[in-house]
Amino acid sequence: MSNDEVMRIREVAALLKVGEKTAYSMAQAGELPAFKVRGQWRFSRKDIDMWIEQQKHATQEFGEDSHQ
C-alpha cells in the first residue's frame, strides 16, 4: 500500500483494528483526518499514518505525566 493511497472506511477500520461504525463516527466527529467524495468518507494513507504517530506520542506524553 503506497503512502499516498486513498483508503475507504473499511480499510481504515481494519488498519486501526476498530469496527467500521467506530471509524465512521471518528471521521464524522473530526477525530480522524478524512474527506468526502460524493458523500462517502475517504482517507489519505499518509494522513492516517501521521495521525497514528501523533496518537502514539500523545499517549506516551500522557503516560509520563500520570506518573508524576
PDB file of N, CA, C and O in Angstrom, chain B, residues numbered from 101:
ATOM      1  N   MET B 101       0.857  -1.175   0.000  1.00  0.00           N
ATOM      2  CA  MET B 101       0.000   0.000   0.000  1.00  0.00           C
ATOM      3  C   MET B 101       0.902   1.236   0.000  1.00  0.00           C
ATOM      4  O   MET B 101       1.695   1.419   0.923  1.00  0.00           O
ATOM      5  N   SER B 102       0.790   2.069  -1.005  1.00  0.00           N
ATOM      6  CA  SER B 102       1.646   3.245  -1.097  1.00  0.00           C
ATOM      7  C   SER B 102       1.201   4.298  -0.090  1.00  0.00           C
ATOM      8  O   SER B 102       0.062   4.302   0.377  1.00  0.00           O
ATOM      9  N   ASN B 103       2.132   5.189   0.229  1.00  0.00           N
ATOM     10  CA  ASN B 103       1.891   6.201   1.252  1.00  0.00           C
ATOM     11  C   ASN B 103       0.882   7.259   0.819  1.00  0.00           C
ATOM     12  O   ASN B 103       0.296   7.929   1.670  1.00  0.00           O
ATOM     13  N   ASP B 104       0.664   7.425  -0.502  1.00  0.00           N
ATOM     14  CA  ASP B 104      -0.271   8.446  -0.973  1.00  0.00           C
ATOM     15  C   ASP B 104      -1.608   7.845  -1.405  1.00  0.00           C
ATOM     16  O   ASP B 104      -2.414   8.508  -2.058  1.00  0.00           O
ATOM     17  N   GLU B 105      -1.830   6.607  -1.040  1.00  0.00           N
ATOM     18  CA  GLU B 105      -3.065   5.923  -1.416  1.00  0.00           C
ATOM     19  C   GLU B 105      -4.270   6.512  -0.686  1.00  0.00           C
ATOM     20  O   GLU B 105      -4.171   6.952   0.459  1.00  0.00           O
ATOM     21  N   VAL B 106      -5.400   6.510  -1.371  1.00  0.00           N
ATOM     22  CA  VAL B 106      -6.664   6.926  -0.758  1.00  0.00           C
ATOM     23  C   VAL B 106      -7.381   5.663  -0.292  1.00  0.00           C
ATOM     24  O   VAL B 106      -7.550   4.713  -1.056  1.00  0.00           O
ATOM     25  N   MET B 107      -7.796   5.668   0.966  1.00  0.00           N
ATOM     26  CA  MET B 107      -8.395   4.491   1.582  1.00  0.00           C
ATOM     27  C   MET B 107      -9.877   4.709   1.839  1.00  0.00           C
ATOM     28  O   MET B 107     -10.341   5.840   1.986  1.00  0.00           O
ATOM     29  N   ARG B 108     -10.609   3.605   1.892  1.00  0.00           N
ATOM     30  CA  ARG B 108     -12.027   3.614   2.249  1.00  0.00           C
ATOM     31  C   ARG B 108     -12.171   3.342   3.744  1.00  0.00           C
ATOM     32  O   ARG B 108     -11.215   2.955   4.416  1.00  0.00           O
ATOM     33  N   ILE B 109     -13.369   3.551   4.241  1.00  0.00           N
ATOM     34  CA  ILE B 109     -13.639   3.381   5.670  1.00  0.00           C
ATOM     35  C   ILE B 109     -13.290   1.965   6.144  1.00  0.00           C
ATOM     36  O   ILE B 109     -12.744   1.792   7.234  1.00  0.00           O
ATOM     37  N   ARG B 110     -13.601   0.964   5.335  1.00  0.00           N
ATOM     38  CA  ARG B 110     -13.318  -0.430   5.703  1.00  0.00           C
ATOM     39  C   ARG B 110     -11.819  -0.651   5.898  1.00  0.00           C
ATOM     40  O   ARG B 110     -11.402  -1.341   6.828  1.00  0.00           O
ATOM     41  N   GLU B 111     -11.016  -0.063   5.015  1.00  0.00           N
ATOM     42  CA  GLU B 111      -9.564  -0.232   5.094  1.00  0.00           C
ATOM     43  C   GLU B 111      -8.988   0.477   6.316  1.00  0.00           C
ATOM     44  O   GLU B 111      -8.099  -0.050   6.985  1.00  0.00           O
ATOM     45  N   VAL B 112      -9.495   1.666   6.603  1.00  0.00           N
ATOM     46  CA  VAL B 112      -9.028   2.407   7.776  1.00  0.00           C
ATOM     47  C   VAL B 112      -9.428   1.672   9.051  1.00  0.00           C
ATOM     48  O   VAL B 112      -8.629   1.566   9.982  1.00  0.00           O
ATOM     49  N   ALA B 113     -10.639   1.174   9.100  1.00  0.00           N
ATOM     50  CA  ALA B 113     -11.096   0.417  10.271  1.00  0.00           C
ATOM     51  C   ALA B 113     -10.207  -0.801  10.495  1.00  0.00           C
ATOM     52  O   ALA B 113      -9.830  -1.092  11.631  1.00  0.00           O
ATOM     53  N   ALA B 114      -9.871  -1.512   9.431  1.00  0.00           N
ATOM     54  CA  ALA B 114      -9.007  -2.688   9.554  1.00  0.00           C
ATOM     55  C   ALA B 114      -7.615  -2.284  10.031  1.00  0.00           C
ATOM     56  O   ALA B 114      -7.029  -2.954  10.882  1.00  0.00           O
ATOM     57  N   LEU B 115      -7.091  -1.201   9.491  1.00  0.00           N
ATOM     58  CA  LEU B 115      -5.765  -0.724   9.885  1.00  0.00           C
ATOM     59  C   LEU B 115      -5.731  -0.354  11.364  1.00  0.00           C
ATOM     60  O   LEU B 115      -4.767  -0.666  12.064  1.00  0.00           O
ATOM     61  N   LEU B 116      -6.776   0.307  11.836  1.00  0.00           N
ATOM     62  CA  LEU B 116      -6.838   0.747  13.232  1.00  0.00           C
ATOM     63  C   LEU B 116      -7.369  -0.333  14.173  1.00  0.00           C
ATOM     64  O   LEU B 116      -7.374  -0.161  15.392  1.00  0.00           O
ATOM     65  N   LYS B 117      -7.811  -1.439  13.594  1.00  0.00           N
ATOM     66  CA  LYS B 117      -8.375  -2.553  14.372  1.00  0.00           C
ATOM     67  C   LYS B 117      -9.584  -2.093  15.194  1.00  0.00           C
ATOM     68  O   LYS B 117      -9.713  -2.401  16.378  1.00  0.00           O
ATOM     69  N   VAL B 118     -10.461  -1.346  14.520  1.00  0.00           N
ATOM     70  CA  VAL B 118     -11.728  -0.918  15.117  1.00  0.00           C
ATOM     71  C   VAL B 118     -12.840  -1.278  14.141  1.00  0.00           C
ATOM     72  O   VAL B 118     -12.574  -1.597  12.982  1.00  0.00           O
ATOM     73  N   GLY B 119     -14.061  -1.229  14.597  1.00  0.00           N
ATOM     74  CA  GLY B 119     -15.187  -1.500  13.720  1.00  0.00           C
ATOM     75  C   GLY B 119     -15.402  -0.366  12.731  1.00  0.00           C
ATOM     76  O   GLY B 119     -14.955   0.760  12.948  1.00  0.00           O
ATOM     77  N   GLU B 120     -16.090  -0.678  11.647  1.00  0.00           N
ATOM     78  CA  GLU B 120     -16.381   0.342  10.637  1.00  0.00           C
ATOM     79  C   GLU B 120     -17.229   1.467  11.223  1.00  0.00           C
ATOM     80  O   GLU B 120     -17.031   2.633  10.881  1.00  0.00           O
ATOM     81  N   LYS B 121     -18.167   1.131  12.099  1.00  0.00           N
ATOM     82  CA  LYS B 121     -19.008   2.162  12.720  1.00  0.00           C
ATOM     83  C   LYS B 121     -18.166   3.105  13.573  1.00  0.00           C
ATOM     84  O   LYS B 121     -18.410   4.312  13.595  1.00  0.00           O
ATOM     85  N   THR B 122     -17.181   2.561  14.270  1.00  0.00           N
ATOM     86  CA  THR B 122     -16.288   3.391  15.082  1.00  0.00           C
ATOM     87  C   THR B 122     -15.481   4.326  14.198  1.00  0.00           C
ATOM     88  O   THR B 122     -15.374   5.517  14.491  1.00  0.00           O
ATOM     89  N   ALA B 123     -14.915   3.802  13.124  1.00  0.00           N
ATOM     90  CA  ALA B 123     -14.134   4.631  12.198  1.00  0.00           C
ATOM     91  C   ALA B 123     -15.015   5.720  11.588  1.00  0.00           C
ATOM     92  O   ALA B 123     -14.586   6.865  11.448  1.00  0.00           O
ATOM     93  N   TYR B 124     -16.235   5.361  11.230  1.00  0.00           N
ATOM     94  CA  TYR B 124     -17.183   6.320  10.664  1.00  0.00           C
ATOM     95  C   TYR B 124     -17.479   7.431  11.672  1.00  0.00           C
ATOM     96  O   TYR B 124     -17.468   8.611  11.322  1.00  0.00           O
ATOM     97  N   SER B 125     -17.740   7.053  12.909  1.00  0.00           N
ATOM     98  CA  SER B 125     -18.030   8.036  13.961  1.00  0.00           C
ATOM     99  C   SER B 125     -16.839   8.957  14.200  1.00  0.00           C
ATOM    100  O   SER B 125     -17.005  10.162  14.390  1.00  0.00           O
ATOM    101  N   MET B 126     -15.646   8.387  14.189  1.00  0.00           N
ATOM    102  CA  MET B 126     -14.437   9.184  14.388  1.00  0.00           C
ATOM    103  C   MET B 126     -14.245  10.180  13.247  1.00  0.00           C
ATOM    104  O   MET B 126     -13.854  11.324  13.476  1.00  0.00           O
ATOM    105  N   ALA B 127     -14.521   9.746  12.021  1.00  0.00           N
ATOM    106  CA  ALA B 127     -14.402  10.642  10.866  1.00  0.00           C
ATOM    107  C   ALA B 127     -15.430  11.764  10.970  1.00  0.00           C
ATOM    108  O   ALA B 127     -15.109  12.932  10.752  1.00  0.00           O
ATOM    109  N   GLN B 128     -16.664  11.404  11.303  1.00  0.00           N
ATOM    110  CA  GLN B 128     -17.729  12.409  11.420  1.00  0.00           C
ATOM    111  C   GLN B 128     -17.436  13.430  12.503  1.00  0.00           C
ATOM    112  O   GLN B 128     -17.755  14.609  12.355  1.00  0.00           O
ATOM    113  N   ALA B 129     -16.832  12.981  13.586  1.00  0.00           N
ATOM    114  CA  ALA B 129     -16.529  13.862  14.712  1.00  0.00           C
ATOM    115  C   ALA B 129     -15.262  14.687  14.480  1.00  0.00           C
ATOM    116  O   ALA B 129     -14.927  15.550  15.291  1.00  0.00           O
ATOM    117  N   GLY B 130     -14.562  14.425  13.380  1.00  0.00           N
ATOM    118  CA  GLY B 130     -13.328  15.148  13.099  1.00  0.00           C
ATOM    119  C   GLY B 130     -12.129  14.601  13.846  1.00  0.00           C
ATOM    120  O   GLY B 130     -11.090  15.258  13.915  1.00  0.00           O
ATOM    121  N   GLU B 131     -12.257  13.403  14.407  1.00  0.00           N
ATOM    122  CA  GLU B 131     -11.160  12.790  15.153  1.00  0.00           C
ATOM    123  C   GLU B 131     -10.139  12.140  14.229  1.00  0.00           C
ATOM    124  O   GLU B 131      -8.984  11.959  14.615  1.00  0.00           O
ATOM    125  N   LEU B 132     -10.546  11.792  13.030  1.00  0.00           N
ATOM    126  CA  LEU B 132      -9.649  11.226  12.018  1.00  0.00           C
ATOM    127  C   LEU B 132      -9.559  12.195  10.850  1.00  0.00           C
ATOM    128  O   LEU B 132     -10.555  12.822  10.490  1.00  0.00           O
ATOM    129  N   PRO B 133      -8.369  12.328  10.247  1.00  0.00           N
ATOM    130  CA  PRO B 133      -8.262  13.164   9.050  1.00  0.00           C
ATOM    131  C   PRO B 133      -8.969  12.478   7.884  1.00  0.00           C
ATOM    132  O   PRO B 133      -8.582  11.382   7.479  1.00  0.00           O
ATOM    133  N   ALA B 134      -9.991  13.114   7.352  1.00  0.00           N
ATOM    134  CA  ALA B 134     -10.803  12.484   6.309  1.00  0.00           C
ATOM    135  C   ALA B 134     -11.439  13.541   5.422  1.00  0.00           C
ATOM    136  O   ALA B 134     -11.480  14.722   5.764  1.00  0.00           O
ATOM    137  N   PHE B 135     -11.930  13.095   4.285  1.00  0.00           N
ATOM    138  CA  PHE B 135     -12.667  13.970   3.375  1.00  0.00           C
ATOM    139  C   PHE B 135     -13.732  13.127   2.697  1.00  0.00           C
ATOM    140  O   PHE B 135     -13.669  11.897   2.714  1.00  0.00           O
ATOM    141  N   LYS B 136     -14.698  13.788   2.106  1.00  0.00           N
ATOM    142  CA  LYS B 136     -15.786  13.065   1.453  1.00  0.00           C
ATOM    143  C   LYS B 136     -15.698  13.202  -0.060  1.00  0.00           C
ATOM    144  O   LYS B 136     -15.361  14.261  -0.590  1.00  0.00           O
ATOM    145  N   VAL B 137     -16.007  12.112  -0.734  1.00  0.00           N
ATOM    146  CA  VAL B 137     -16.146  12.083  -2.187  1.00  0.00           C
ATOM    147  C   VAL B 137     -17.544  11.558  -2.467  1.00  0.00           C
ATOM    148  O   VAL B 137     -17.855  10.402  -2.181  1.00  0.00           O
ATOM    149  N   ARG B 138     -18.386  12.423  -3.032  1.00  0.00           N
ATOM    150  CA  ARG B 138     -19.780  12.058  -3.315  1.00  0.00           C
ATOM    151  C   ARG B 138     -20.472  11.448  -2.098  1.00  0.00           C
ATOM    152  O   ARG B 138     -21.212  10.470  -2.208  1.00  0.00           O
ATOM    153  N   GLY B 139     -20.216  12.042  -0.947  1.00  0.00           N
ATOM    154  CA  GLY B 139     -20.886  11.621   0.276  1.00  0.00           C
ATOM    155  C   GLY B 139     -20.267  10.434   0.990  1.00  0.00           C
ATOM    156  O   GLY B 139     -20.784   9.999   2.019  1.00  0.00           O
ATOM    157  N   GLN B 140     -19.166   9.900   0.466  1.00  0.00           N
ATOM    158  CA  GLN B 140     -18.514   8.758   1.110  1.00  0.00           C
ATOM    159  C   GLN B 140     -17.155   9.180   1.662  1.00  0.00           C
ATOM    160  O   GLN B 140     -16.400   9.900   1.009  1.00  0.00           O
ATOM    161  N   TRP B 141     -16.859   8.717   2.878  1.00  0.00           N
ATOM    162  CA  TRP B 141     -15.603   9.074   3.525  1.00  0.00           C
ATOM    163  C   TRP B 141     -14.426   8.440   2.811  1.00  0.00           C
ATOM    164  O   TRP B 141     -14.472   7.282   2.397  1.00  0.00           O
ATOM    165  N   ARG B 142     -13.366   9.230   2.679  1.00  0.00           N
ATOM    166  CA  ARG B 142     -12.096   8.761   2.132  1.00  0.00           C
ATOM    167  C   ARG B 142     -10.983   9.281   3.033  1.00  0.00           C
ATOM    168  O   ARG B 142     -11.133  10.300   3.706  1.00  0.00           O
ATOM    169  N   PHE B 143      -9.868   8.562   3.031  1.00  0.00           N
ATOM    170  CA  PHE B 143      -8.755   8.860   3.920  1.00  0.00           C
ATOM    171  C   PHE B 143      -7.449   8.748   3.149  1.00  0.00           C
ATOM    172  O   PHE B 143      -7.255   7.812   2.373  1.00  0.00           O
ATOM    173  N   SER B 144      -6.567   9.696   3.362  1.00  0.00           N
ATOM    174  CA  SER B 144      -5.228   9.626   2.791  1.00  0.00           C
ATOM    175  C   SER B 144      -4.384   8.733   3.694  1.00  0.00           C
ATOM    176  O   SER B 144      -4.332   8.951   4.905  1.00  0.00           O
ATOM    177  N   ARG B 145      -3.726   7.733   3.119  1.00  0.00           N
ATOM    178  CA  ARG B 145      -2.891   6.834   3.918  1.00  0.00           C
ATOM    179  C   ARG B 145      -1.811   7.629   4.645  1.00  0.00           C
ATOM    180  O   ARG B 145      -1.497   7.345   5.801  1.00  0.00           O
ATOM    181  N   LYS B 146      -1.245   8.620   3.970  1.00  0.00           N
ATOM    182  CA  LYS B 146      -0.208   9.450   4.579  1.00  0.00           C
ATOM    183  C   LYS B 146      -0.762  10.175   5.804  1.00  0.00           C
ATOM    184  O   LYS B 146      -0.112  10.213   6.849  1.00  0.00           O
ATOM    185  N   ASP B 147      -1.952  10.748   5.679  1.00  0.00           N
ATOM    186  CA  ASP B 147      -2.567  11.455   6.807  1.00  0.00           C
ATOM    187  C   ASP B 147      -2.896  10.510   7.954  1.00  0.00           C
ATOM    188  O   ASP B 147      -2.719  10.861   9.121  1.00  0.00           O
ATOM    189  N   ILE B 148      -3.373   9.317   7.629  1.00  0.00           N
ATOM    190  CA  ILE B 148      -3.691   8.334   8.674  1.00  0.00           C
ATOM    191  C   ILE B 148      -2.418   7.884   9.382  1.00  0.00           C
ATOM    192  O   ILE B 148      -2.402   7.760  10.607  1.00  0.00           O
ATOM    193  N   ASP B 149      -1.351   7.639   8.624  1.00  0.00           N
ATOM    194  CA  ASP B 149      -0.072   7.259   9.240  1.00  0.00           C
ATOM    195  C   ASP B 149       0.427   8.350  10.185  1.00  0.00           C
ATOM    196  O   ASP B 149       0.900   8.058  11.283  1.00  0.00           O
ATOM    197  N   MET B 150       0.319   9.610   9.754  1.00  0.00           N
ATOM    198  CA  MET B 150       0.739  10.728  10.608  1.00  0.00           C
ATOM    199  C   MET B 150      -0.144  10.813  11.850  1.00  0.00           C
ATOM    200  O   MET B 150       0.352  11.072  12.947  1.00  0.00           O
ATOM    201  N   TRP B 151      -1.450  10.597  11.685  1.00  0.00           N
ATOM    202  CA  TRP B 151      -2.381  10.630  12.807  1.00  0.00           C
ATOM    203  C   TRP B 151      -2.021   9.543  13.828  1.00  0.00           C
ATOM    204  O   TRP B 151      -2.040   9.786  15.035  1.00  0.00           O
ATOM    205  N   ILE B 152      -1.696   8.353  13.336  1.00  0.00           N
ATOM    206  CA  ILE B 152      -1.309   7.252  14.229  1.00  0.00           C
ATOM    207  C   ILE B 152      -0.077   7.645  15.040  1.00  0.00           C
ATOM    208  O   ILE B 152      -0.040   7.430  16.251  1.00  0.00           O
ATOM    209  N   GLU B 153       0.925   8.217  14.387  1.00  0.00           N
ATOM    210  CA  GLU B 153       2.138   8.643  15.090  1.00  0.00           C
ATOM    211  C   GLU B 153       1.816   9.701  16.144  1.00  0.00           C
ATOM    212  O   GLU B 153       2.358   9.658  17.249  1.00  0.00           O
ATOM    213  N   GLN B 154       0.946  10.642  15.816  1.00  0.00           N
ATOM    214  CA  GLN B 154       0.549  11.670  16.781  1.00  0.00           C
ATOM    215  C   GLN B 154      -0.144  11.037  17.987  1.00  0.00           C
ATOM    216  O   GLN B 154       0.077  11.459  19.123  1.00  0.00           O
ATOM    217  N   GLN B 155      -0.973  10.035  17.746  1.00  0.00           N
ATOM    218  CA  GLN B 155      -1.676   9.365  18.844  1.00  0.00           C
ATOM    219  C   GLN B 155      -0.691   8.638  19.746  1.00  0.00           C
ATOM    220  O   GLN B 155      -0.852   8.632  20.967  1.00  0.00           O
ATOM    221  N   LYS B 156       0.327   8.025  19.153  1.00  0.00           N
ATOM    222  CA  LYS B 156       1.352   7.334  19.948  1.00  0.00           C
ATOM    223  C   LYS B 156       2.059   8.318  20.863  1.00  0.00           C
ATOM    224  O   LYS B 156       2.249   8.047  22.049  1.00  0.00           O
ATOM    225  N   HIS B 157       2.453   9.472  20.305  1.00  0.00           N
ATOM    226  CA  HIS B 157       3.171  10.468  21.095  1.00  0.00           C
ATOM    227  C   HIS B 157       2.276  11.064  22.173  1.00  0.00           C
ATOM    228  O   HIS B 157       2.733  11.291  23.293  1.00  0.00           O
ATOM    229  N   ALA B 158       1.026  11.317  21.858  1.00  0.00           N
ATOM    230  CA  ALA B 158       0.089  11.865  22.840  1.00  0.00           C
ATOM    231  C   ALA B 158      -0.110  10.881  23.985  1.00  0.00           C
ATOM    232  O   ALA B 158      -0.182  11.282  25.146  1.00  0.00           O
ATOM    233  N   THR B 159      -0.197   9.605  23.663  1.00  0.00           N
ATOM    234  CA  THR B 159      -0.377   8.569  24.684  1.00  0.00           C
ATOM    235  C   THR B 159       0.863   8.459  25.556  1.00  0.00           C
ATOM    236  O   THR B 159       0.759   8.330  26.776  1.00  0.00           O
ATOM    237  N   GLN B 160       2.045   8.511  24.931  1.00  0.00           N
ATOM    238  CA  GLN B 160       3.290   8.425  25.691  1.00  0.00           C
ATOM    239  C   GLN B 160       3.439   9.625  26.614  1.00  0.00           C
ATOM    240  O   GLN B 160       3.829   9.471  27.772  1.00  0.00           O
ATOM    241  N   GLU B 161       3.129  10.828  26.110  1.00  0.00           N
ATOM    242  CA  GLU B 161       3.229  12.023  26.934  1.00  0.00           C
ATOM    243  C   GLU B 161       2.244  11.964  28.096  1.00  0.00           C
ATOM    244  O   GLU B 161       2.587  12.326  29.221  1.00  0.00           O
ATOM    245  N   PHE B 162       1.026  11.510  27.830  1.00  0.00           N
ATOM    246  CA  PHE B 162       0.023  11.398  28.879  1.00  0.00           C
ATOM    247  C   PHE B 162       0.495  10.401  29.929  1.00  0.00           C
ATOM    248  O   PHE B 162       0.349  10.648  31.126  1.00  0.00           O
ATOM    249  N   GLY B 163       1.054   9.289  29.499  1.00  0.00           N
ATOM    250  CA  GLY B 163       1.548   8.272  30.417  1.00  0.00           C
ATOM    251  C   GLY B 163       2.655   8.796  31.302  1.00  0.00           C
ATOM    252  O   GLY B 163       2.708   8.470  32.488  1.00  0.00           O
ATOM    253  N   GLU B 164       3.550   9.610  30.739  1.00  0.00           N
ATOM    254  CA  GLU B 164       4.635  10.185  31.522  1.00  0.00           C
ATOM    255  C   GLU B 164       4.093  11.160  32.553  1.00  0.00           C
ATOM    256  O   GLU B 164       4.555  11.173  33.694  1.00  0.00           O
ATOM    257  N   ASP B 165       3.115  11.980  32.166  1.00  0.00           N
ATOM    258  CA  ASP B 165       2.534  12.958  33.083  1.00  0.00           C
ATOM    259  C   ASP B 165       1.803  12.287  34.236  1.00  0.00           C
ATOM    260  O   ASP B 165       1.799  12.807  35.352  1.00  0.00           O
ATOM    261  N   SER B 166       1.189  11.152  33.983  1.00  0.00           N
ATOM    262  CA  SER B 166       0.387  10.499  35.017  1.00  0.00           C
ATOM    263  C   SER B 166       1.245   9.851  36.096  1.00  0.00           C
ATOM    264  O   SER B 166       0.734   9.489  37.155  1.00  0.00           O
ATOM    265  N   HIS B 167       2.557   9.699  35.837  1.00  0.00           N
ATOM    266  CA  HIS B 167       3.435   9.078  36.827  1.00  0.00           C
ATOM    267  C   HIS B 167       4.010  10.096  37.800  1.00  0.00           C
ATOM    268  O   HIS B 167       4.676   9.716  38.763  1.00  0.00           O
ATOM    269  N   GLN B 168       3.770  11.370  37.571  1.00  0.00           N
ATOM    270  CA  GLN B 168       4.351  12.405  38.435  1.00  0.00           C
ATOM    271  C   GLN B 168       3.525  12.621  39.669  1.00  0.00           C
ATOM    272  O   GLN B 168       3.871  13.456  40.505  1.00  0.00           O
TER     273      GLN B 168
END
